[in-house]
Amino acid sequence: MINKIKSIANNLHEEIRTIRRHIHQNPELSFQEYNTQSYVWQHLEDAGIVNKTKLANTGIVALIEGKNPSKKVVALRGDMDALPILETNDVPYKSINNGVMHACGHDVHTSCLLGAAKILHQLRHEFEGTVKLVFQPAEEKLPGGASLMIKEGVLQHPSVNSIIGQHVMPILPVGKVGFRKGLYMASTDELYMTIRGKGGHGAQPHQNIDPVVAMAQVIIGLQQVVSRVASPILPSVLSIGKVMANGATNIIPNEVYIEGTFRTLDEDWRLKAHESIRKIAKGISESFGCECDLEIRKGYPFLKNDPDLTQRAIDQAIQYMGADNVVDLDIWMAAEDFSYYSQELPACFYRLGTRNDAKNITSHVHTPTFNIDEDALPIGMGLMAWLALAELNG
């Protein structure tokens, strides 16, 4: 079966590359993936995959039923949205949607899932069970398309036994894939803070209540949440990425505005950290005579790869690609809304190598020069199809 899947994947390479380039050239932001949805829908239709429906406004769920379709159901997920980034790559398929770019590889995820769908549809008489294809919108924006898909029943009708997701990894060479069992990616919370004082002339600070100095102390103080409040063996990150103090060289403003993120891998600690963040921010602000308004916007939960499912996927990936091409991954403190699925049922989220130093394809995700070695496409679609079939047969 592996050789048959590889053969079909190689035959589909040019078609899936064309699909990937079309999606890359026509990116759409989160919750706006209407043209992408229509494009994917038509390709499913053309492939003869008729059991499909639209979900979460711009998402699609499709079924490929083998023999005895109720025996077991495995879901494969690909996300479809792009990022608000101006692409600077000089390629024929450069984004034509100014300021929007597939800088996180979702064009790859979608095209590989379409490729896997075409492979599985061709092989539908050779396996038992059902593969559910989840073309998901809005991974990049809260509340996350995964949470909406779950609320609208993506894991039901029929009920899903396990789910597998694939994501590009530009630090991993093309031809390799990476897995991690257990905790893998962090929860993510957004911090929005306004510190208010009393502005005035910079030469008369004694007549003012300086929110800029308070802000500086708050930023430093918040680092104690990670360095002194958190357990030293529990990964946590607290970063401030935006500070706005609209004064001047000789003007102390009335208020300053701060944005940041908090990430960790433990739900109980996550909630305790929120309380520490509030106490530190408000306490320091008040000690300077300022007021502090703080909003902690709770984002995606942490992502956990089911150990048993992931070990089976590792074993099958080794069969498909060889042991030298399957690597272990470290914890990754970025966040992914695939985590919502992992909180509901056994899940496996793995990485597809897309880097090629010889071709100067080395840029990281979320950058204006991100690109992939398209030799990753037959690997991506073939491995997804194989993992689904192996899990159905397990």
Backbone hydrogen bonds, N-H to C=O, Kabsch-Sander energy under -0.5 kcal/mol:
donor,donor_aa,acceptor,acceptor_aa,energy
5,I,1,M,-2.7
6,K,2,I,-2.7
7,S,3,N,-2.1
8,I,4,K,-2.3
9,A,5,I,-2.9
10,N,6,K,-2.5
11,N,7,S,-2.1
12,L,8,I,-1.7
13,H,9,A,-0.6
13,H,10,N,-0.8
16,I,12,L,-2.9
17,R,13,H,-2.4
18,T,14,E,-2.0
19,I,15,E,-2.1
20,R,16,I,-2.9
21,R,17,R,-2.4
22,H,18,T,-2.2
23,I,19,I,-2.5
24,H,20,R,-2.7
25,Q,21,R,-2.3
26,N,22,H,-1.2
30,S,82,A,-0.5
32,Q,29,L,-2.1
34,Y,32,Q,-1.5
37,Q,33,E,-2.4
38,S,34,Y,-2.1
39,Y,35,N,-2.4
40,V,36,T,-2.7
41,W,37,Q,-2.7
42,Q,38,S,-2.2
43,H,39,Y,-1.8
44,L,40,V,-2.4
45,E,41,W,-2.3
46,D,42,Q,-2.9
47,A,43,H,-1.5
48,G,45,E,-1.5
49,I,44,L,-2.7
50,V,48,G,-1.1
52,K,50,V,-1.6
53,T,61,V,-2.5
55,L,59,G,-1.6
58,T,56,A,-2.7
59,G,55,L,-2.3
60,I,135,F,-2.3
61,V,53,T,-2.8
62,A,133,L,-2.0
63,L,51,N,-2.8
64,I,131,V,-2.4
65,E,63,L,-0.5
66,G,64,I,-0.5
66,G,129,G,-3.1
67,K,127,F,-2.8
71,K,68,N,-2.0
74,V,130,T,-2.3
75,A,162,S,-2.7
76,L,132,K,-2.7
77,R,164,I,-2.2
78,G,134,V,-2.8
80,M,136,Q,-2.2
82,A,28,E,-2.6
83,L,101,M,-3.0
85,I,83,L,-2.1
87,E,85,I,-0.7
88,T,368,P,-2.6
89,N,368,P,-0.7
91,V,89,N,-0.9
94,K,91,V,-1.7
96,I,25,Q,-2.5
98,N,96,I,-0.9
100,V,97,N,-2.3
101,M,83,L,-2.6
103,A,101,M,-1.9
108,V,105,G,-0.6
109,H,105,G,-2.1
110,T,106,H,-2.4
111,S,107,D,-2.1
112,C,108,V,-2.8
113,L,109,H,-1.9
114,L,110,T,-2.1
115,G,111,S,-2.4
116,A,112,C,-2.8
117,A,113,L,-2.4
118,K,114,L,-2.2
119,I,115,G,-2.2
120,L,116,A,-2.9
121,H,117,A,-2.4
122,Q,118,K,-1.7
123,L,119,I,-1.4
124,R,121,H,-1.0
126,E,123,L,-2.7
127,F,124,R,-0.6
129,G,67,K,-2.2
130,T,72,K,-2.7
131,V,64,I,-2.5
132,K,74,V,-2.6
132,K,130,T,-0.5
133,L,62,A,-3.3
133,L,131,V,-0.6
134,V,76,L,-3.2
134,V,132,K,-0.5
135,F,60,I,-2.6
135,F,133,L,-0.7
136,Q,78,G,-2.9
136,Q,134,V,-0.9
141,K,138,A,-0.5
144,G,141,K,-2.1
145,G,138,A,-2.5
147,S,144,G,-0.6
148,L,144,G,-1.2
149,M,145,G,-2.7
150,I,146,A,-2.5
151,K,147,S,-2.0
152,E,148,L,-1.8
153,G,150,I,-1.7
154,V,149,M,-2.5
156,Q,153,G,-1.8
160,V,155,L,-2.1
161,N,73,V,-2.7
162,S,73,V,-1.1
163,I,346,P,-1.9
164,I,75,A,-2.4
165,G,348,C,-2.8
166,Q,77,R,-0.8
167,H,350,Y,-1.7
169,M,352,L,-2.3
172,L,169,M,-1.6
174,V,355,R,-2.8
175,G,353,G,-0.6
176,K,173,P,-1.6
177,V,325,N,-2.4
178,G,351,R,-2.0
179,F,327,V,-2.2
182,G,305,N,-2.4
184,Y,303,L,-2.7
185,M,303,L,-1.2
186,A,332,W,-1.0
186,A,334,A,-1.6
187,S,264,T,-3.1
188,T,300,Y,-2.1
189,D,262,F,-2.3
190,E,297,R,-2.6
191,L,260,G,-2.9
192,Y,295,E,-2.6
193,M,258,I,-2.8
194,T,293,D,-2.5
195,I,256,V,-2.3
196,R,194,T,-0.6
196,R,291,E,-2.7
197,G,254,N,-3.7
198,K,209,I,-2.5
200,G,252,I,-1.8
202,G,250,N,-2.8
204,Q,201,H,-1.7
207,Q,204,Q,-1.9
208,N,205,P,-1.5
209,I,198,K,-2.1
210,D,208,N,-0.5
214,A,210,D,-1.3
215,M,211,P,-2.5
216,A,212,V,-2.3
217,Q,213,V,-2.0
218,V,214,A,-2.4
219,I,215,M,-2.6
220,I,216,A,-1.9
221,G,217,Q,-3.0
222,L,218,V,-2.5
223,Q,219,I,-0.7
223,Q,220,I,-0.9
224,Q,221,G,-1.6
225,V,222,L,-1.5
226,V,222,L,-0.5
226,V,223,Q,-0.6
227,S,223,Q,-2.4
228,R,224,Q,-2.5
229,V,224,Q,-1.8
230,A,225,V,-1.6
234,L,231,S,-1.8
237,V,263,R,-2.5
239,S,261,T,-2.3
241,G,239,S,-0.6
241,G,259,E,-1.6
242,K,259,E,-1.8
244,M,257,Y,-2.9
247,G,245,A,-2.4
248,A,251,I,-1.7
251,I,248,A,-1.2
252,I,200,G,-3.0
256,V,195,I,-2.1
257,Y,244,M,-2.4
258,I,193,M,-3.0
259,E,242,K,-2.4
260,G,191,L,-2.0
261,T,239,S,-2.8
262,F,189,D,-2.2
263,R,237,V,-2.7
265,L,235,P,-0.7
270,R,266,D,-2.1
271,L,267,E,-1.7
272,K,268,D,-1.9
273,A,269,W,-3.0
274,H,270,R,-1.7
275,E,271,L,-1.4
276,S,272,K,-2.1
277,I,273,A,-2.8
278,R,274,H,-2.1
279,K,275,E,-2.4
280,I,276,S,-2.7
281,A,277,I,-2.4
282,K,278,R,-2.5
283,G,279,K,-2.6
284,I,280,I,-2.4
285,S,281,A,-1.8
286,E,282,K,-2.6
287,S,283,G,-1.8
288,F,284,I,-0.9
288,F,285,S,-0.9
289,G,286,E,-1.7
290,C,285,S,-2.8
291,E,196,R,-2.3
293,D,194,T,-2.8
294,L,292,C,-0.6
295,E,192,Y,-3.1
297,R,190,E,-3.1
297,R,295,E,-0.7
298,K,296,I,-0.8
299,G,188,T,-1.0
303,L,185,M,-2.4
304,K,302,F,-0.5
305,N,182,G,-3.2
306,D,304,K,-0.6
306,D,347,A,-2.3
310,T,306,D,-2.9
311,Q,307,P,-2.2
312,R,308,D,-2.2
313,A,309,L,-2.3
314,I,310,T,-2.6
315,D,311,Q,-2.5
316,Q,312,R,-2.4
317,A,313,A,-2.7
318,I,314,I,-2.3
319,Q,315,D,-1.7
320,Y,316,Q,-2.1
321,M,317,A,-3.1
322,G,318,I,-2.3
325,N,322,G,-1.6
326,V,323,A,-1.3
327,V,177,V,-2.7
327,V,325,N,-0.5
329,L,179,F,-2.4
332,W,184,Y,-3.2
339,S,336,E,-1.7
340,Y,337,D,-1.5
341,Y,338,F,-0.7
342,S,338,F,-1.7
343,Q,339,S,-1.2
344,E,341,Y,-1.7
345,L,341,Y,-1.9
348,C,163,I,-1.9
350,Y,165,G,-2.3
350,Y,348,C,-0.5
351,R,178,G,-2.6
352,L,167,H,-2.7
353,G,176,K,-2.7
353,G,351,R,-0.5
354,T,169,M,-1.4
354,T,172,L,-1.1
355,R,169,M,-0.5
355,R,172,L,-2.2
356,N,361,I,-2.2
359,K,356,N,-0.6
360,N,357,D,-1.4
361,I,356,N,-2.7
362,T,360,N,-1.0
366,H,103,A,-2.9
367,T,103,A,-0.5
367,T,364,H,-0.7
370,F,367,T,-1.4
373,D,354,T,-1.8
374,E,372,I,-0.7
376,A,373,D,-2.2
377,L,374,E,-1.3
379,I,375,D,-0.6
380,G,376,A,-2.9
381,M,377,L,-2.7
382,G,378,P,-2.1
383,L,379,I,-2.7
384,M,380,G,-1.7
385,A,381,M,-1.9
386,W,382,G,-2.4
387,L,383,L,-3.0
388,A,384,M,-2.1
389,L,385,A,-2.3
390,A,386,W,-2.9
391,E,387,L,-2.0
392,L,388,A,-2.2
393,N,389,L,-2.1
394,G,390,A,-0.6
394,G,391,E,-0.5
